[in-house]
Amino acid sequence: MATREASKYATKVVRPLLSSDKSEAKKRVLHLYKTFYRQIPLMLFDRHLPVTKEECQNKLKEEFLKNKHITDVRIIDMLVIKVSGKTI
C-alpha cells in the first residue's frame, strides 16, 4: 500500500531530445526560422513560384506562430527535428 501511495506522487524524469532547457530550445527555433527565412529568395528563384518574397515571409511567420503556445521543451525539440528533416 505504501508503494502505491509513493508512486501516486512520484514524477517521471525524462531525458531531453536536444535541448536541456527552454532557452536552448528557443535558440534552436530561432536558428531554424532564420535558416528558412534566408532560403526564401533562393527557393523563389529556383522554383519560379508565382508569389512575392513578402508573401513567403509572412507565411513562414504564420506557420511558426501556430506553435507559439507550446512550452514543453521535448515537444519543441520534436517539432524542430520534424521540420529540419523536410526539404524545402
N, C-alpha and C positions, 0 to 999 in steps of 0.2 A: 504494500500500500504506500510505503514511503517513497519508493521509486516512481510510482505513478504521480505522486504529488510533485516530486522534483522535476520530472520530465514535463509536467504541465507548465512550469515557469522557466524552463531552460530555453535558450535561444540557440539556433544553429549558426555556427560560424562558417561562412562560405569563402572560398578563395576567389579573388578578383580575376576577371578575364584579362584585362590590360592595365587599367588604371587602379592605383591604390587609394585614391581619394577623389572627391568631386572636382577639385581644381585641376587635377591632371586630366580627368575626363573632359572638362571644359576646353582645355588646351588642345586635346585631340579633335574635338568637334570643330573648333575654330580653324585648326590646320586643314581639316578636310574641306570646310567651307571655302577657305582661301584657295585651296588647290582647284576645286571645281570652278570657282569664280574666275581664276586665271585661264582656265581651259575654254571658257565660253567663246572668245574670239576665234580660237583655232577650230573649235567644233563648228561654228557657223561657216568658216571659210572652207573646211573640208567637206562638209555635208550639204552645202548650198541650201540651207533652211530658209523658208520664207518668213522669218521673224527677225526682229531687231535685237541688238545686243541688250538693250534696256529691258525688253520683254523677258529675255532669258534670265537676266539678273534678278528681276522681280519674281519670276517663277522659282528660281533657286532659293531665294529668301523665303518665299511662301512654303516651300517644301521643308526647309529646316525649321521654320516656326511652328509647323504642325506638331513637332515633338518637343516643344519648349517646356511643356508641363512635366516631362519625365525627370525625376530626381534620383532614381536608383542608378548607382554607378554601373552595376552589372548590365542593366538594360541599355544604358547609354553606350557602353562598350560593345554590346551585341549589335546595336544599330550601326555603329561606326564600322565594325567588321563586315556587316552585311552590305553596306553601301560601298565600302572600299573594294569589295570583290567584284562589283559590277563594272562593266566597261562603259565608258561614256559614248 
